[in-house]
Amino acid sequence: MAIPKVSREDILHALHYIDENGIPDKYKSARYSLVDERGQAYPPQYVIAVANHLANDAAIGTEEYNAVEVKNYLKSKGFTVTSNQEKYELTITADQVSSSDECFDKDNLGLGDNYVPLDVYFQNENGQVIKRKYNKGERRNSNQTMPRLAFQVYEKQIRALSVEEKENFPVCQYSPDSGVIRGIFPSVEEFRKHRKSIEYMTYSYDGDRNFVIYCWNIFSTTEFVQECLKRFGQPGDRFVLTYREKQDKEEKESGQNVVASQQKHEENRIFNGYRNPYSDKLIESKNIIFRGAPGTGKTYLAKEIATDIISDGYFDDYSLLTDEQKEQVEFVQFHPSYDYSDFVEGLRPKTNADGSMGFELQDGIFKRFVERARKNYENSKKSQDVVEKELTAQESIADFFDSVKFGVDTFETVTKNEFTIISADEEHIEIEIPGNATVNKLRLNTDELRRMLESDVSFTKVRDVTAFFGKKFATQAYSYDFALYKKIHKKAVPKSRQGIAPEKLKKYIFIIDEINRGEISKIFGELFFALDPGYRGPAGEVSTQYSNLHTDPNRKFYIPENLYIIGTMNDIDKSVDSFDFAMRRRFRFIEIKADERLEMLASLEDDALETEAIHRMTALNQEIAKTEELNENYQIGASYFLKLKKLTFDQLWTDYLCPLLQEYIRGMYDEAAIMSRFAQAYGYSGGTQEVDDEPVQS
């Protein structure tokens, strides 16, 4: 059924109706969200159903139209519709093809242009799982992974087919009205004799032999895989493809008809939902450090893992994270001058209101990030009742300060001391007390006022405030806290909190690049203990060096369970001392070898160039490993070869690789001979060749 005739005004009326009446539970879970100007999210199908009810007096129901139709219709009306991060499973057996995605249609496989693969595996009738064995440099989890896995599983049987059987093997049928695309060919040239197209995939076996078939989007080889199961499989065998919908950015960059070329690592398990095998290791260990040769992509890998975990295995391209999700990732690079005040906390100069200079305690980048994660961790444990009270208190404080004219409106304490509010933010309230000759300015703690409003305590006198905070004697600030509490509490208007839920527990990833370039003991200070994976949470709480200057000196610092740390280091860096042993045992060290991240070279988007780069890199690294006083840690990683997008091989050698290698062997016997062997292994021709606009390969 088509979308009912409703206008933009009808939809706006529907949003107002939903604000007043709420959303029934059965409609709350939705594939997409309509997001209004306030950032409020609504289930699109329910919005259309309500709009139809208000405009056409129809019964409210969402069964007549699917989520994709509604999304496209709302976008055409100028509304913002976002995709909720959801993963789907396509299961292929000899008898049927089914998906957990309600929009999947076996008769319209062109829909595959809208999706990105996450994982694929084969499971036989005994429950044994087989995953793709990737070749060096092969793109991970691309649209070609499923048919390549089918070739891997049934290679022997497919090889045994006659030439005629191969050429007539069904591969794809996009719809019942379209023709069947057939053929398994021994080369790209043979494939193109039958179909002049770049829409193909190649499976290599026996070194130099190939199978070539048609392949385009994520669903285009469903027919081929099912035919393999029919001919060669056993009852109970199946292929399972996990996938997600493309993000807007991916659609804009690639278009609706471009094969997604995401390059990912194969997972060791299929059950955790992450795309990267190192993601599991970080979750298990809390703290990991990637070490290895330069150029192996350790920093890029760290960001991939952070994105993979934050998106719950939905993608690993950092740029696809929302602004809110990016708040769960922080990045810092250590250097010899980095210290505790940069990382944890320290005194920083500030200009006072009267123009004089002073110092104030400020949190460093790590402590700010930890507090962000800690707040989420603690909020996720709160009950519905507590969440509602906190929200009411926050709104009451915000409404109150919105109505105050700073420096003008006057208030008074129970002892009739008048004061004005100069400024207010999330942390402090600055007040001025004209009648006090000794202290005419005072800073109040916003959090104390918030806690009073959130509690069920009835504050009738200043002594109640003192007792509430567990003090024997009242401070000067409590008199003003009490005065503001009475004003705000009196104005507070109870609001409906229907649908408010406790905060979801999130994971937070802190990345420290070049972790061994900083003086670890100076940077972390007393946090060595709290950093230990076995002492996360209150069990590892410590007092920081400046705790006596905190608003609440008794508040301890701890690293919550939901915070994970990734470090990277080149352990051949001669400019730094050895890594602190006390810190070393708190991290899991993972070596990234030079040839482990070759798939990043797929971004060169030139198969011949990629193959040549891998060949030269491998030959050079073998020569490096054979050199006395050097080892695998001195090998060259694939990220250096990404420069071939703009440079020739010779330019890469003269401008990047040669200077690095010369530094490695400085002081060795017969440096010239060693460099000559390196150049020969790499294939350096002794010159560069350029054209006006683009450098070309020598």
C-alpha positions as CSV (number, residue, x, y, z in Angstrom):
1,M,0.0,0.0,0.0
2,A,1.2,3.5,-0.8
3,I,1.9,6.1,1.8
4,P,-1.4,7.8,2.8
5,K,-1.9,11.4,1.6
6,V,-0.7,13.6,4.4
7,S,0.9,17.0,4.1
8,R,3.9,18.5,5.9
9,E,1.5,20.3,8.2
10,D,-0.3,17.0,9.0
11,I,3.1,15.5,10.0
12,L,3.9,18.5,12.2
13,H,0.5,18.2,13.9
14,A,1.3,14.5,14.4
15,L,4.5,15.4,16.2
16,H,2.6,17.7,18.5
17,Y,0.0,15.0,19.1
18,I,2.8,12.5,20.0
19,D,4.5,15.0,22.3
20,E,1.2,15.3,24.3
21,N,0.2,11.6,24.2
22,G,3.4,9.7,24.1
23,I,4.4,6.7,22.0
24,P,2.8,3.2,22.7
25,D,5.4,0.6,23.5
26,K,4.8,-1.5,20.4
27,Y,5.8,1.5,18.2
28,K,8.9,2.6,20.1
29,S,11.3,0.3,18.4
30,A,12.0,1.6,14.9
31,R,14.5,1.1,12.1
32,Y,14.7,4.9,11.5
33,S,14.1,8.0,13.6
34,L,12.6,11.3,12.5
35,V,14.6,14.0,14.2
36,D,13.0,17.4,14.7
37,E,14.8,20.8,15.2
38,R,15.0,20.2,19.0
39,G,16.7,16.9,18.5
40,Q,13.7,14.9,19.6
41,A,13.4,11.5,17.9
42,Y,10.1,9.9,16.7
43,P,9.4,6.5,15.0
44,P,8.6,7.5,11.4
45,Q,6.0,4.8,10.6
46,Y,4.0,5.8,13.7
47,V,4.3,9.5,12.8
48,I,2.7,8.8,9.4
49,A,0.0,6.6,11.0
50,V,-0.9,9.5,13.5
51,A,-0.8,12.0,10.6
52,N,-3.2,9.9,8.6
53,H,-5.4,9.5,11.7
54,L,-5.6,13.3,12.2
55,A,-6.0,14.2,8.6
56,N,-8.1,11.4,7.3
57,D,-9.7,10.0,10.4
58,A,-8.1,6.6,9.7
59,A,-7.3,4.1,12.4
60,I,-3.7,4.3,13.8
61,G,-1.7,1.4,12.3
62,T,1.7,0.9,10.7
63,E,1.2,-2.5,8.9
64,E,0.4,-1.1,5.5
65,Y,3.7,0.5,4.5
66,N,7.4,-0.4,5.2
67,A,10.1,1.6,6.9
68,V,12.0,2.5,3.7
69,E,8.9,3.9,2.0
70,V,8.2,6.1,5.0
71,K,11.8,7.2,5.2
72,N,11.9,8.3,1.6
73,Y,8.5,10.1,1.9
74,L,9.5,12.0,5.0
75,K,12.7,13.1,3.4
76,S,10.8,14.3,0.4
77,K,8.8,16.5,2.7
78,G,12.0,18.1,4.1
79,F,12.3,16.1,7.4
80,T,15.5,14.7,8.8
81,V,15.4,10.9,9.1
82,T,18.3,9.0,10.5
83,S,19.0,5.3,10.5
84,N,19.2,3.6,13.8
85,Q,22.3,1.4,14.0
86,E,21.0,-2.1,13.4
87,K,22.6,-5.2,11.9
88,Y,20.7,-7.7,9.8
89,E,21.4,-11.4,8.9
90,L,20.8,-12.9,5.5
91,T,20.6,-16.7,5.6
92,I,21.0,-18.7,2.4
93,T,20.2,-22.5,2.3
94,A,19.6,-24.7,-0.6
95,D,15.8,-24.3,-0.1
96,Q,15.4,-20.6,0.8
97,V,16.9,-17.1,1.2
98,S,15.7,-15.1,4.2
99,S,16.7,-12.0,6.1
100,S,16.0,-10.4,9.5
101,D,15.6,-7.2,7.5
102,E,11.9,-6.6,6.8
103,C,12.8,-4.7,3.6
104,F,14.8,-7.5,2.0
105,D,13.1,-8.8,-1.2
106,K,14.4,-11.8,-3.0
107,D,12.7,-10.5,-6.2
108,N,14.6,-7.2,-6.0
109,L,18.2,-7.8,-5.3
110,G,19.1,-4.3,-6.6
111,L,18.3,-3.2,-3.0
112,G,21.8,-4.5,-2.2
113,D,23.2,-1.2,-3.4
114,N,21.9,0.3,-0.1
115,Y,23.9,-2.0,2.2
116,V,27.4,-2.7,3.5
117,P,28.7,-6.2,4.5
118,L,29.9,-6.7,8.0
119,D,30.7,-10.4,8.2
120,V,30.0,-13.7,6.4
121,Y,30.5,-17.4,7.4
122,F,29.5,-20.9,6.2
123,Q,28.1,-23.3,8.7
124,N,27.7,-27.0,7.8
125,E,25.1,-29.4,9.1
126,N,27.3,-30.4,12.1
127,G,27.6,-26.7,13.2
128,Q,31.2,-26.3,12.1
129,V,31.9,-22.7,11.0
130,I,34.2,-21.8,8.1
131,K,35.3,-18.2,7.4
132,R,37.1,-16.7,4.5
133,K,40.9,-17.2,4.3
134,Y,42.2,-13.9,3.0
135,N,45.1,-13.6,0.7
136,K,47.7,-10.9,1.4
137,G,46.3,-7.5,0.4
138,E,42.8,-8.9,-0.1
139,R,40.0,-6.5,0.9
140,R,38.1,-7.7,4.0
141,N,34.4,-8.0,4.2
142,S,33.7,-6.5,0.8
143,N,30.7,-7.3,-1.5
144,Q,32.9,-10.1,-2.9
145,T,33.6,-11.9,0.4
146,M,30.5,-14.2,0.3
147,P,31.0,-15.6,-3.3
148,R,34.8,-16.0,-2.6
149,L,33.9,-18.0,0.6
150,A,31.6,-20.2,-1.6
151,F,34.5,-20.8,-3.9
152,Q,36.7,-21.6,-0.9
153,V,34.2,-24.1,0.5
154,Y,33.4,-25.8,-2.9
155,E,36.6,-25.2,-4.8
156,K,37.2,-28.9,-5.5
157,Q,33.6,-29.5,-6.8
158,I,33.6,-26.3,-9.0
159,R,37.0,-27.2,-10.5
160,A,35.5,-30.6,-11.5
161,L,32.7,-29.0,-13.6
162,S,33.0,-29.1,-17.3
163,V,33.6,-25.9,-19.3
164,E,30.0,-26.0,-20.5
165,E,28.7,-26.5,-16.9
166,K,30.8,-23.6,-15.7
167,E,29.7,-21.2,-18.5
168,N,26.0,-22.0,-17.7
169,F,26.3,-21.8,-13.9
170,P,23.6,-19.3,-12.7
171,V,25.1,-16.4,-10.8
172,C,22.6,-13.6,-10.5
173,Q,19.0,-12.7,-11.3
174,Y,18.0,-9.3,-9.9
175,S,14.2,-9.7,-10.4
176,P,11.8,-12.3,-11.9
177,D,11.6,-10.1,-15.0
178,S,15.3,-9.8,-15.6
179,G,17.5,-12.4,-17.3
180,V,19.7,-14.8,-15.4
181,I,23.4,-13.8,-15.5
182,R,25.5,-17.0,-15.9
183,G,29.1,-18.1,-16.1
184,I,32.2,-19.1,-14.2
185,F,35.1,-18.1,-16.3
186,P,38.9,-18.8,-16.1
187,S,40.0,-15.2,-16.7
188,V,38.8,-11.6,-16.9
189,E,39.3,-11.7,-20.7
190,E,37.0,-14.7,-21.0
191,F,34.4,-13.0,-18.7
192,R,34.4,-9.8,-20.8
193,K,33.8,-11.8,-24.0
194,H,30.4,-12.6,-22.5
195,R,29.8,-9.4,-20.5
196,K,31.6,-6.2,-21.2
197,S,31.6,-4.9,-17.7
198,I,33.9,-4.1,-14.7
199,E,31.3,-5.8,-12.5
200,Y,33.2,-8.9,-11.6
201,M,35.2,-10.7,-8.9
202,T,38.2,-12.9,-9.2
203,Y,39.0,-16.0,-7.0
204,S,42.6,-17.3,-7.3
205,Y,43.7,-20.8,-6.7
206,D,46.7,-23.0,-7.5
207,G,48.9,-19.9,-7.6
208,D,48.0,-18.5,-11.0
209,R,44.6,-20.0,-11.9
210,N,41.3,-18.1,-11.5
211,F,37.5,-18.2,-11.3
212,V,35.8,-15.0,-12.5
213,I,32.1,-14.3,-12.1
214,Y,29.7,-11.4,-12.2
215,C,29.6,-9.5,-8.9
216,W,28.2,-6.1,-8.0
217,N,26.3,-5.3,-4.9
218,I,26.0,-7.1,-1.6
219,F,23.1,-9.3,-2.8
220,S,24.1,-9.8,-6.4
221,T,25.7,-13.3,-5.9
222,T,22.9,-14.7,-3.7
223,E,21.8,-16.9,-6.6
224,F,25.3,-18.2,-7.1
225,V,25.8,-19.1,-3.5
226,Q,22.4,-20.9,-3.3
227,E,23.2,-22.8,-6.5
228,C,26.4,-24.0,-4.9
229,L,24.5,-25.2,-1.9
230,K,21.9,-27.0,-4.1
231,R,24.6,-28.8,-6.2
232,F,27.4,-29.5,-3.7
233,G,26.0,-28.9,-0.2
234,Q,24.5,-31.2,2.5
235,P,21.1,-30.7,4.2
236,G,21.5,-28.2,6.9
237,D,24.4,-26.3,5.3
238,R,24.0,-22.5,5.1
239,F,25.8,-19.2,4.4
240,V,25.1,-16.3,6.8
241,L,25.8,-12.7,5.8
242,T,25.7,-9.9,8.4
243,Y,25.1,-6.5,7.0
244,R,24.0,-3.0,7.7
245,E,22.5,0.0,5.9
246,K,24.8,2.5,4.3
247,Q,25.2,5.8,6.1
248,D,24.3,9.0,4.3
249,K,28.0,9.9,3.9
250,E,28.7,6.5,2.3
251,E,25.9,7.0,-0.2
252,K,27.1,10.4,-1.1
253,E,30.7,9.3,-1.6
254,S,30.1,6.1,-3.4
255,G,26.7,6.6,-5.1
256,Q,23.9,4.1,-5.2
257,N,25.7,1.8,-7.7
258,V,29.3,1.6,-6.4
259,V,30.7,-1.5,-4.7
260,A,31.5,-0.8,-1.1
261,S,35.2,-1.4,-0.7
262,Q,35.6,-1.4,3.1
263,Q,38.8,-3.3,4.0
264,K,38.4,-5.1,7.3
265,H,40.1,-7.8,9.4
266,E,38.7,-11.3,9.6
267,E,37.2,-12.0,13.0
268,N,38.3,-15.1,14.9
269,R,34.8,-15.5,16.3
270,I,31.3,-14.7,14.9
271,F,29.5,-14.2,18.1
272,N,30.7,-10.9,19.6
273,G,29.5,-8.6,16.8
274,Y,32.8,-6.7,16.4
275,R,34.4,-6.5,13.0
276,N,38.0,-6.3,14.1
277,P,39.7,-9.2,16.0
278,Y,41.7,-6.8,18.0
279,S,38.5,-5.3,19.4
280,D,37.9,-8.4,21.4
281,K,41.4,-8.2,22.8
282,L,40.9,-4.7,24.0
283,I,37.6,-5.6,25.7
284,E,39.2,-8.6,27.4
285,S,42.4,-6.7,28.5
286,K,41.2,-3.1,29.1
287,N,44.7,-1.7,28.1
288,I,46.6,-2.7,25.0
289,I,49.7,-1.3,23.2
290,F,50.3,-1.9,19.6
291,R,54.1,-2.1,18.9
292,G,56.0,-2.8,15.8
293,A,57.8,-1.4,12.8
294,P,57.1,2.1,11.6
295,G,54.4,2.5,9.0
296,T,52.4,-0.6,10.0
297,G,49.3,1.5,10.5
298,K,49.2,1.2,14.3
299,T,47.6,4.6,14.9
300,Y,45.0,4.1,12.1
301,L,44.3,0.6,13.6
302,A,43.7,2.1,17.0
303,K,41.1,4.5,15.6
304,E,39.5,1.6,13.6
305,I,39.1,-0.4,16.8
306,A,37.7,2.5,18.8
307,T,35.1,3.1,16.0
308,D,34.3,-0.6,15.8
309,I,33.6,-0.8,19.5
310,I,31.8,2.5,19.8
311,S,29.5,1.6,16.9
312,D,29.0,-1.9,18.3
313,G,30.5,-3.4,15.1
314,Y,28.4,-1.3,12.8
315,F,31.4,0.3,11.0
316,D,35.1,1.2,11.6
317,D,35.4,4.4,9.7
318,Y,35.9,7.1,12.3
319,S,34.4,9.8,10.1
320,L,31.0,7.9,10.2
321,L,30.6,8.4,14.0
322,T,28.1,10.9,15.1
323,D,29.2,13.9,17.1
324,E,27.8,12.3,20.2
325,Q,29.7,9.0,19.5
326,K,32.9,11.0,18.9
327,E,32.6,12.1,22.6
328,Q,33.4,8.5,23.5
329,V,36.8,8.6,21.8
330,E,39.8,10.8,22.8
331,F,43.3,11.0,21.2
332,V,46.5,12.3,22.6
333,Q,50.1,12.0,21.5
334,F,52.9,11.9,24.1
335,H,56.2,13.7,23.8
336,P,59.2,14.4,26.1
337,S,57.7,17.6,27.5
338,Y,54.3,16.2,28.3
339,D,53.5,16.0,32.1
340,Y,51.0,15.4,34.8
341,S,49.3,18.8,34.6
342,D,48.6,18.2,30.8
343,F,47.3,14.7,31.4
344,V,45.7,14.6,34.9
345,E,45.3,18.0,36.5
346,G,47.4,21.1,37.4
347,L,47.3,24.8,38.3
348,R,46.8,27.1,35.3
349,P,47.0,30.9,35.2
350,K,43.7,32.8,34.9
351,T,42.5,36.4,34.8
352,N,40.2,37.3,37.7
353,A,37.1,39.5,37.3
354,D,39.0,42.5,38.7
355,G,41.8,42.1,36.1
356,S,44.3,40.6,38.5
357,M,46.1,37.3,37.7
358,G,45.7,34.2,39.6
359,F,45.8,30.4,39.3
360,E,43.0,27.8,39.2
361,L,43.0,24.0,39.2
362,Q,42.1,22.6,35.8
363,D,41.6,19.0,34.8
364,G,43.9,17.5,32.1
365,I,42.7,15.7,29.0
366,F,42.7,12.2,30.6
367,K,40.9,13.2,33.7
368,R,38.2,15.1,31.7
369,F,37.7,12.0,29.6
370,V,37.6,9.7,32.6
371,E,34.9,11.9,34.2
372,R,32.9,11.7,31.0
373,A,33.0,7.9,31.1
374,R,32.5,7.8,34.9
375,K,29.4,9.9,34.6
376,N,27.9,7.6,32.0
377,Y,28.9,4.5,34.1
378,E,27.3,5.9,37.2
379,N,24.2,7.2,35.4
380,S,23.6,3.8,33.8
381,K,23.2,2.3,37.3
382,K,20.5,4.7,38.3
383,S,16.9,3.8,38.7
384,Q,14.0,5.3,36.7
385,D,13.0,7.3,39.8
386,V,16.5,8.8,40.3
387,V,16.8,9.7,36.6
388,E,13.4,11.6,36.8
389,K,14.5,13.5,39.9
390,E,17.8,14.5,38.4
391,L,16.2,15.7,35.2
392,T,13.7,17.7,37.1
393,A,16.5,19.3,39.2
394,Q,18.6,20.1,36.1
395,E,15.6,21.7,34.3
396,S,14.6,23.7,37.5
397,I,18.1,25.1,37.8
398,A,18.3,26.0,34.1
399,D,14.8,27.7,34.2
400,F,15.8,29.6,37.3
401,F,19.0,31.0,35.9
402,D,17.3,31.8,32.6
403,S,15.0,34.1,34.6
404,V,17.8,35.8,36.6
405,K,19.4,39.1,35.5
406,F,23.0,38.6,36.5
407,G,24.4,41.4,38.7
408,V,20.9,43.1,39.0
409,D,18.4,40.8,40.7
410,T,19.0,40.6,44.5
411,F,18.4,37.7,46.9
412,E,18.8,37.4,50.6
413,T,19.8,34.7,53.2
414,V,17.8,33.8,56.3
415,T,19.9,36.4,58.2
416,K,18.9,39.1,55.6
417,N,22.3,39.3,53.9
418,E,21.6,40.5,50.4
419,F,23.5,39.1,47.4
420,T,23.4,39.1,43.6
421,I,24.4,36.4,41.2
422,I,27.2,37.5,38.8
423,S,27.4,34.3,36.7
424,A,26.5,30.6,36.7
425,D,27.6,27.5,34.7
426,E,27.6,23.7,35.1
427,E,30.2,23.8,37.9
428,H,30.1,27.1,39.8
429,I,27.8,30.0,40.8
430,E,29.6,33.3,41.3
431,I,27.8,35.6,43.8
432,E,28.6,39.1,45.1
433,I,27.7,40.2,48.7
434,P,27.8,44.0,48.9
435,G,27.2,44.2,52.6
436,N,30.1,41.9,53.6
437,A,33.3,44.0,54.0
438,T,35.5,40.9,54.5
439,V,34.4,38.6,51.7
440,N,32.3,40.3,49.1
441,K,32.5,37.6,46.5
442,L,31.9,33.9,46.9
443,R,31.9,30.9,44.6
444,L,29.2,28.3,45.2
445,N,29.3,24.7,43.9
446,T,26.5,24.1,41.4
447,D,26.6,20.3,42.0
448,E,25.8,20.9,45.7
449,L,22.6,22.8,44.8
450,R,21.7,20.1,42.3
451,R,22.1,17.3,44.8
452,M,19.9,19.2,47.3
453,L,17.1,19.5,44.7
454,E,17.4,15.9,43.6
455,S,17.0,14.6,47.2
456,D,13.8,13.8,49.1
457,V,15.1,15.9,52.0
458,S,12.9,18.8,53.1
459,F,15.4,21.6,53.8
460,T,13.8,24.1,56.3
461,K,17.0,25.6,57.8
462,V,20.7,25.9,57.1
463,R,21.4,23.2,59.6
464,D,19.6,20.8,57.4
465,V,22.1,21.5,54.6
466,T,25.0,21.0,56.9
467,A,23.6,17.6,58.0
468,F,22.8,16.6,54.4
469,F,26.5,17.0,53.4
470,G,27.7,15.2,56.5
471,K,29.5,18.2,58.1
472,K,29.7,19.2,61.8
473,F,29.7,22.9,61.1
474,A,28.0,25.0,58.5
475,T,30.2,26.8,55.9
476,Q,29.4,30.3,54.7
477,A,28.4,28.9,51.3
478,Y,25.6,26.8,52.8
479,S,23.6,29.9,53.8
480,Y,23.6,31.0,50.1
481,D,22.9,27.4,48.9
482,F,19.9,27.3,51.1
483,A,18.6,30.7,49.9
484,L,18.9,29.6,46.2
485,Y,17.4,26.2,47.0
486,K,14.3,27.9,48.4
487,K,13.9,30.1,45.4
488,I,14.3,27.3,42.9
489,H,12.3,24.7,44.8
490,K,9.4,27.2,45.0
491,K,9.4,27.8,41.3
492,A,9.9,24.2,40.2
493,V,6.9,22.9,38.2
494,P,6.5,19.1,38.1
495,K,6.5,17.8,34.5
496,S,5.4,14.5,33.0
497,R,8.4,12.1,32.6
498,Q,6.7,9.5,30.5
499,G,9.2,7.5,28.5
500,I,12.4,8.7,30.3
501,A,14.8,5.8,30.7
502,P,18.1,5.4,32.5
503,E,21.2,6.2,30.4
504,K,22.6,3.3,28.4
505,L,26.1,2.2,29.4
506,K,28.6,3.2,26.8
507,K,32.2,2.3,26.1
508,Y,34.9,5.0,26.0
509,I,38.2,4.6,24.2
510,F,41.3,6.7,25.1
511,I,44.1,6.5,22.5
512,I,47.7,7.4,23.4
513,D,49.9,7.7,20.3
514,E,53.7,7.3,20.8
515,I,53.1,6.3,24.4
516,N,56.8,5.5,25.0
517,R,57.9,9.0,24.0
518,G,56.6,10.5,27.2
519,E,58.1,10.1,30.7
520,I,55.5,7.7,31.9
521,S,55.9,8.1,35.7
522,K,55.8,11.9,35.4
523,I,52.7,11.8,33.3
524,F,50.6,9.2,35.2
525,G,51.8,9.9,38.7
526,E,49.7,8.0,41.3
527,L,47.3,6.7,38.5
528,F,49.5,3.6,38.0
529,F,47.3,1.8,40.5
530,A,43.9,2.9,39.2
531,L,45.0,2.0,35.6
532,D,45.4,-1.6,36.5
533,P,42.6,-3.7,34.8
534,G,42.1,-5.5,38.1
535,Y,41.4,-2.3,40.0
536,R,38.9,-0.5,37.8
537,G,36.0,1.2,39.5
538,P,35.9,2.2,43.2
539,A,38.3,-0.6,44.1
540,G,41.1,1.3,42.5
541,E,40.2,4.9,43.7
542,V,43.0,7.2,44.6
543,S,43.4,10.8,45.9
544,T,45.1,12.9,43.2
545,Q,48.0,15.2,43.9
546,Y,45.8,18.3,44.1
547,S,42.8,16.7,45.9
548,N,43.1,19.3,48.7
549,L,42.1,22.0,46.2
550,H,39.0,20.2,44.9
551,T,35.6,21.5,45.8
552,D,35.0,18.2,47.5
553,P,38.5,17.1,48.9
554,N,37.0,13.7,49.9
555,R,36.0,12.7,46.4
556,K,38.3,10.1,45.1
557,F,39.4,9.5,41.5
558,Y,38.9,6.1,39.8
559,I,38.9,4.8,36.2
560,P,35.5,3.2,35.5
561,E,34.9,-0.3,34.0
562,N,33.7,1.2,30.7
563,L,37.0,2.9,29.8
564,Y,39.5,1.3,27.6
565,I,43.0,2.5,26.6
566,I,45.0,1.9,23.4
567,G,48.6,2.9,23.2
568,T,50.9,2.8,20.1
569,M,54.7,2.7,20.1
570,N,57.7,2.2,17.8
571,D,59.9,0.2,20.1
572,I,63.0,0.9,17.9
573,D,62.8,4.6,18.7
574,K,66.2,5.5,20.0
575,S,65.2,8.9,21.3
576,V,63.4,7.4,24.4
577,D,64.3,5.2,27.3
578,S,62.9,1.8,27.9
579,F,59.2,1.6,28.8
580,D,58.4,1.8,32.5
581,F,58.2,-1.7,33.9
582,A,55.4,-0.8,36.4
583,M,53.4,0.4,33.5
584,R,54.4,-2.4,31.2
585,R,52.7,-5.1,33.3
586,R,49.4,-3.1,33.2
587,F,49.2,-3.3,29.4
588,R,48.8,-6.1,26.9
589,F,51.5,-5.7,24.2
590,I,50.5,-6.8,20.7
591,E,53.1,-6.7,17.9
592,I,51.9,-5.5,14.5
593,K,54.2,-7.0,11.8
594,A,55.0,-5.2,8.6
595,D,52.9,-7.5,6.4
596,E,49.9,-7.7,8.7
597,R,48.1,-4.6,7.4
598,L,48.6,-5.0,3.6
599,E,44.9,-4.6,3.0
600,M,45.3,-0.8,3.5
601,L,47.0,-0.8,0.1
602,A,43.6,-1.5,-1.5
603,S,43.0,2.2,-1.1
604,L,45.5,2.8,-3.9
605,E,42.6,1.7,-6.1
606,D,45.0,0.2,-8.7
607,D,45.4,-3.6,-8.6
608,A,48.7,-3.5,-10.6
609,L,50.1,-0.7,-8.4
610,E,49.0,-2.6,-5.2
611,T,50.6,-5.8,-6.4
612,E,53.9,-4.1,-7.2
613,A,53.9,-2.3,-3.9
614,I,53.5,-5.5,-2.0
615,H,56.2,-7.2,-4.0
616,R,58.7,-4.4,-3.4
617,M,57.9,-4.0,0.3
618,T,58.3,-7.8,0.8
619,A,61.6,-7.9,-1.0
620,L,63.0,-4.9,0.9
621,N,61.8,-6.3,4.3
622,Q,63.4,-9.6,3.7
623,E,66.7,-7.9,3.0
624,I,66.3,-5.8,6.2
625,A,65.7,-8.9,8.3
626,K,68.9,-10.5,6.9
627,T,71.0,-7.5,7.9
628,E,73.2,-8.0,11.0
629,E,72.1,-5.8,13.9
630,L,68.6,-5.3,12.4
631,N,65.5,-7.4,12.8
632,E,61.7,-7.4,11.9
633,N,61.2,-4.3,14.1
634,Y,63.1,-2.3,11.5
635,Q,61.0,-3.4,8.6
636,I,58.9,-1.0,6.5
637,G,55.1,-1.0,6.9
638,A,52.5,-0.6,4.2
639,S,51.4,2.9,5.2
640,Y,54.6,4.3,3.5
641,F,53.4,2.9,0.2
642,L,50.1,4.8,0.4
643,K,52.2,7.8,-0.7
644,L,52.2,6.1,-4.2
645,K,48.9,7.9,-4.7
646,K,51.0,11.0,-5.5
647,L,54.6,9.7,-5.8
648,T,56.5,7.3,-8.1
649,F,58.3,4.3,-6.6
650,D,61.6,6.1,-7.1
651,Q,60.4,9.2,-5.3
652,L,59.1,7.1,-2.4
653,W,62.6,5.6,-2.1
654,T,64.7,8.8,-2.3
655,D,62.4,11.0,-0.2
656,Y,61.2,8.6,2.5
657,L,62.6,5.1,2.6
658,C,66.3,5.8,1.9
659,P,66.7,8.5,4.7
660,L,65.0,6.2,7.2
661,L,67.1,3.2,6.3
662,Q,70.3,5.3,6.4
663,E,69.4,6.3,10.0
664,Y,68.9,2.6,10.9
665,I,72.4,1.6,9.7
666,R,74.3,4.7,10.7
667,G,77.6,3.6,12.3
668,M,77.5,0.0,10.9
669,Y,80.4,-1.5,8.9
670,D,80.1,-0.9,5.1
671,E,77.0,1.3,5.1
672,A,77.2,1.9,1.4
673,A,77.1,-1.8,0.6
674,I,74.1,-2.3,2.9
675,M,72.2,0.6,1.3
676,S,73.0,-0.8,-2.2
677,R,71.5,-4.2,-1.2
678,F,68.4,-2.4,0.1
679,A,68.0,-0.4,-3.1
680,Q,68.4,-3.4,-5.2
681,A,65.9,-5.4,-3.2
682,Y,63.4,-2.5,-3.4
683,G,64.0,-2.1,-7.2
684,Y,65.2,1.4,-7.1
685,S,66.2,2.4,-10.7
686,G,68.5,5.2,-9.7
687,G,66.3,8.1,-11.0
688,T,62.8,9.5,-11.1
689,Q,60.4,10.1,-14.0
690,E,57.7,12.8,-13.8
691,V,55.1,14.4,-16.1
692,D,53.7,17.8,-15.6
693,D,50.6,16.9,-13.5
694,E,51.1,13.4,-12.2
695,P,54.2,11.5,-11.2
696,V,54.3,8.1,-12.8
697,Q,55.7,4.7,-11.8
698,S,59.3,4.2,-12.9
